[in-house]
Amino acid sequence: MKKNPTQPEAEAEAEAGERDLPSWITSAIFIAPKAYSGRGSRPQPRSGRSMSLGGMDYADPKKKNSFVGKLLLLASLAALCFFMLKQSPYFNAPSPFSRHEPGVTHVLVTGGAGYIGSHATLRLLKDSYRVTIVDNLSRGNLGAVKVLQDLFPEPGRLQFIYADLGDAKAVNKIFSENAFDAVMHFAAVAYVGESTLDPLKYYHNITSNTLVVLETMAAHGVKTLIYSSTCATYGEPKKMPITEETKQVPINPYGKAKKMAEDIILDFSKNSDMAVMILRYFNVIGSDPEGRLGEAPRPELREHGRISGACFDAARGIIPGLKVKGTDYSTSDGTCVRDYIDVTDLVDAHVKALEKAQPRKVGIYNVGTGKGGGEWNDGRSVKEFVEACKKATGVNIKVDYLERRPGDYAEVYSDPTKIRNELNWTAQHTDLQESLKTAWRWQKSHRNGYGNPLLLSS
């Protein structure tokens, strides 16, 4: 006869299995009460053994009665627990996220664990929206979600769902179980350099996933879409500033994938009553002025990151210095001129777009500061940016000025007239040094970004 393992051995095996799972999973597993006295206890002697008479085994009647009694006791306890739960007002109560509620707008924020998406979620929550974040955490940070949950712990305010938008069944299930009023679609890989190395990833992640989101919105009657697009859809326009009428001729897979997604949305909207807003924004900088959120790109993606990230890495000694390519452009100081938009202003533009969205109408807007205004009447050159970063960090960053890079245009900046006139939006955080100083404060106090996602999930 095969020997059964002792109870402590079985417990050790169960515990080893649990240790193989992340704590956030094991904490959700229901563990039945153990039948022995506790960890490390010795097996109890069996008081009732079967009796053998003439080669035949007969069960001990005392043991049988004891077993039946235990079953009856467990059944009684289960019935009592069920009865008590039934009396609770929360039993069988639907989740607040699963029903529409008068006066409450429920927004699905895809990519809400990322840099821009988390800042947008913070603003929405401050403005009393109900928010569901969907993110696969391939680029986002669970730590950002935890910050938001700690700031808004009230039931029905914020929920996080780990899912990949490329999984159409999972996305459909999310829409089936939640009552969304609008979608802010941020989720996307977003590095131009990386897109040239792995273009298929970008077409899948941006174009295909947007199609999944749009189809699911249509199937479940969600009528408002705020789409996060990019100035990369314009490519290399010959005339500045860039208006919404500037021809879109993207030159890299990132810009092409975004334009394809825009085209899908625009084609669908022609025969739909969906309210659509498409925001094309420029170079995003800054962070939450109160220091709660910031930008924390994954280390392996630093080489593809924003110029502000490179400046901060140089200031922290992670990289030896900055490399500025091109000093002979026809600009005030010979370096390229770009349009930088603070993330707080960018988020404000998204909220205004949500407020102004109208059924059966499509709004397309550039989100930038434009060339003039504030202290930047002569534009925002790369050299000015580097000098502002030095002042913001207090570090004399080493800068190597190199020959220009093929394909770079002297000036790329927006004309924000349309968004100002139609959405009453104007950039407020136009002090470049101040935006960088705000972001630097967060970087200094978060040397490891948001920390270890696995530890946070515990």
N, C-alpha and C positions, 0 to 999 in steps of 0.2 A: 504494500500500500504506500502511495506517495505521501511523504510527510508534509503537513501544512506548516508554514512559517509561524513562529511565535508572534505574539502581538507586538512586542517591541521591535522585532525585525520588520514586520509589516509597516509599523509606524515610520521606521528609518527609511524604508523604501519610499513611502509617501512623501516624507519630508524632502528626500533627495529630488523627487520629481518636482516638488514645489519650488525648490531652489533653482531649478533650471528655467523657471519662468520669471519675467520681470515682476517686480513687486506690485506694479499697478494692475497687473493681470491677476496675480494670486490673491490680492486683496478683495477681488470681486467674486472669487470662487466660494460657493457655499460649502463649508466643511461640516459634515454630520458629526454629532456628538460621539466621542469614542466610548467603546464598551468596557474600557478598563480604567483603573483608578487614576492614571496620570502618567506623564512622561517619566520614563525610567523605572516604572513599577514592574515588579516581577509577574510572570503569568500566574494567575490564580489557579489553584488545584480544582480539578473538575469534581464537584461533589456528587453529581448524578451521572453515573456511567451506565451504558446499556448492559443488561445482564444476558449471559449466554446460557441457554438451556438446550441441551441436546443438539448443539450445532446451530441453533436458531437464536437470533438476537431479538430481545424484547425491550422496547423503550421504557425507561423508568417513568411511571405515571406522575411522580412528583415533579420531575423535570419538565414534562409536557404541560402540566398545570401552570408551572412557573413561567414557561415561555408564553403561553396563552395570556396569562395575566399581564405580562410586560407589553404584549401587543395591544391589549385593551387599554392599558394605561397610556401608551403612546398615541393611540387613536383618540382617546379622550383629550389629551393635551393638544393634539393637532386641531381638533374641533373647537376647543376653547380659544386657541390662538386665532383661528379663522373667524370666529364669532367676534372677537375683540377688534380684529382688523376691519371687519364689516361695519362696526360702529364708528370707526374713524372717518372724519369728513374727507380725508385724503385718499381713502381706499377707492380704487377705480376712478379717481379724479383724473381727467385728461391733463397732460402736460400743458402749461401755458403756451409753449412753443407750437403746440399742435392745433391751436384754434385761433381764429381771427378775433381780435378784441377791439371794440370801438375806441377810437382815440389813441390806439397803439399801432405803430408801423413796425412790422417785423422785417428786418433786412438780412438777407443772406450775404455774408462777406466772404467770397472765395479768396484764398491766400491771406486770410486775416491774421496769420501768425508771422507774416513777413514785415519788412520795414515799413512800407507805405500802408499796407492793409491793417497793421496793428494800430498805426496812428489814426487811420480812418475809423476803426472800431472804437477807439477811445473817444473820438469826437461824437460819434453816433450815440454812444452810451451817455455821454455828458448831456446830449440833447434829448435824452429820454426815449431813444429808439430801443426796440428789442432786437438783439443781434445773435445770429448763429454764425460761427466761424467754421468753414470747412477748409482743411489744409492737410496735405500729405507730409508736411514737415521736411520735404526734400530741400527747401531753401528757407523755410520759416523757422521760428524758434518757439518751442513750447514755453520757454521762460517768459516770453512776451504775453502769451495767453494767461499764464499764472498771475502776472502783474495785473492784467485786466480783471481777472476773476477776483483777485483780492480787493481791487478798487470798487467793484460792483458785485458784491456777494449775494444781493437780494434774489430770491427765486424769480424766474421769468425774465431776467435781464440779459444774461449771456450764457450761451452754451457752445462748447467746442466739439466738433465731430471730426475724427481722423478718417479721411477718405481721399481717394484719388479721383479726380474728375474724369480721368480716362476710363474709369469703370462705370459704364452706363447703367448697369443694374444697381450699383451702390448709390449712384446719384439719384436714380428714380426712387429708390427706397427712402432717401433723405427727403425728397420732395413729398413723398406720400405721407410721411410721418410728421411733417412740419407745415405750418400755414404761413408761407412767405408772402409778403406784399411787394417786395422789390429785391433785386439782386445787384450788388456791386461786385463786378468781376475783375479782381486784381490778379488772381493766380496765374503766374507765368514765369518761365525762365526768362532772364532779361539781360543777357550780356552779349554785346555785339560780337566781341572776339570769339567767345565760346560758340556762338551760332555758326560761325564760318568753319569751325572744327567739327561740329556735330549738328549739321542742319536738320537731320531727320528728327532729332529730339525736339527741336524748336517747332517744326511743323506739327508734330504730334501734340506737344504740350500746349501750344498756343492755338493753332487753327482747329485741330480735331477736338480738343477739349472745349473750346468755345462752342462748337457745333453741338456737342453733347449738352452743355448748359442751356443753349437756346432751345433745342428740341424738348428738353425736359420742362423748361419754363412754359413752353407752348402747351404741352400735354397736361400740365397742372394749373393752367390759367393764371400764371404769375405775369403781371402786366407791365412791369417797369424794370428796365435794364440800364444800369450805368456802367459803361464799358471803359476800362482803363487802357488807352492806346498810347502812342508815342510819336514824337517828331521824326523818328527813324523811318516812318512811312513816306516822308517827303524825299528821302535820299539826299542828293546834292543839288538843291535848287540854285538857279543862276541869279535869282533876284531876291534881295532882302528888303524888308523883313518878310517872314513867312506868314501868309494869311491862310485861312481855311480853304481858300480857292486855289492855293498853290498846287500845282500838279504833283501827284504822288508817284514817285519813281524810286522805290526803295532799292538799295544796293547791297543789302546783306540779308541772310535768312531771317534774322530777328525782325527787321522792318517788313520783309515780304510776308512772313507769317502773320504779323499784326494786320497788315493791309488785307490779306485774304480773310481774316476773321471779320474785319470791318465790312468787307464786301458781302460776306454771308449774312451779317446782321442787316445791312441795308437792303439786300434782296428780299429777305424775309419780311422786313417791315413794310414793304410795298403792299402786301395783302394781309396786313395784321393791324390790330388796334393797339399794339404794344407801344408804350412810351419808351423812347430810346434816347440816351445821351452818350455821345462818344467824346472823350476828353483826350487830346493829344498833348502830352506834356514834355518838357525839355529836361534839363539836368537838375535832378532833385538833390537838395542838400538839407542840413539841419536836423533837428530832432525836437521832441517834446520840450517846450520851454521850462516845464516843471521837473524835468529830469527823470520821468518815469519810464520812458521808452527811448530807444535809440536804434542805430543801425549796427547789426552784428553779422556780417557775412561769414560764411564758412571759410576757414583758413585756406582750403585748397582752391578757393575761387578769388583770392585776393588779386591775382594778376589781371583778372577781368573786371575788377571793381571800379567804382567811381573815383574821380580825381580827389574828392574829399577824403575818401578812405585811404588813398595812397599818401596824402599829406599827413594824416594822423599816424599811419604806419611808420612814416619817416620820422615823425616827431617822437615816436615811442621807441625808435631804434630797431624796429622789426625789419625794415629795409634800410639800406645805407643812405638813400636820398631820393630825390625826384629827378626824372628825366623829361625835360620839356623839348618837344620836337618842333622846330621851326621858329626862327626869329626874324625872318625877312618878309613877312606878310605886309600888305598895305594897310596896316592898322596903326594906332597911335604909338605902340611900343614894339611892333613887329611880330607879336605873338597872336595866336588865334583869339577871336572874340566869341564867347558863348553866352547862352541865356540860362541863368541859374534861378531855380524856384525853390523856396523853402517848403519843406514837407507840410508845415502847418497851413500855409496858404494853399497848397495843393489839395489838402483834405477839405479845406473850406470850400474850394471850387466843387468838389464832389458832392458835398452836402447841399450846396445851392443848386446844383444840377438835379439832385433828387427832389428838392422842393419844387423846382420849376418844370419837371418832366410832365408832358401832356400826352394823353392817348392819341395814337395815330400820327404822332409827330416825331421827327428825328432832329436832335440838336448836335452839331459838331463844333467843338471849340478847342482852340489852342490855349494851353495854360502855361503862361510864362510872364516875365516881367517886361518884355520889350527892351529895346536898346536904351531908351532914355529914362529919366526919372531918378529920384533920389540922388545918391552920390555918384551914379554911374552914367553921367551924361555923355561920356566918351566911350561907353560900352564896358563889357566885363571881360577883359583879356585874361589869358592864362597866367601871364606874369602878375597881374593884379591879384588874381586868385591866390597864387603862391605867396605873395607878400601878405595878403590878408590872413592866410593860414599861419604864417610865421608869427604874426602879431597875436592871433587868437590862441595859439599854443604856447607862446613865449619861448619857442625853440628856433634857433637859427638853422633851419633845415638846409641841408646841402642840395644844391640844384645844379644839374648838368644840362646845359643848353646844346641841343644837337641839331642836325639838319632836319628840315621839314619831312614829314611823312607823306608819301604819295597818297593823293585822294583827299587830304584835309583841305577844307575850304577856309578862307580867311575869316569869314563871319557867318554865324548861324544863330539867328535870334527871331523871336516871334513878334507878331503884331497882336496884342491882346484886346484890340478895340471891340471885337464882336462879343467876347465874354463879358466885357465891362458894360456894354450897352444892353445886352439881353439878360444876363444873370446878375447884374449889379455886383460883379466881382472885380476886385482889384487887389493885387499883391500888397500886403502890409509889411511883411518882413523883408525889406529890400536892402538892409545893411548887411553886406556880405560878411564882414568880419564878425558881426554879432551872431549871425546864423552859424558860422563856423565855431565861435566860442561856445555857443549852446551845445552843439554836437560834441565838442571836445570835452566839456564837463562830464557828459555821459560816458564818453570813451575812457576817461581817466578813472572814473569810479566803477567801471565795468571792464576790467582788464581782460577777463575771459568771456566777454559778451554777457549772455544771460546765464552762463554756467552750463553744467552737464545736464542735458535733457533727461537722461535716465534717472539722475538723482532728483530732479525737479518732479518727475512723474511719480516718484515714490511718495 
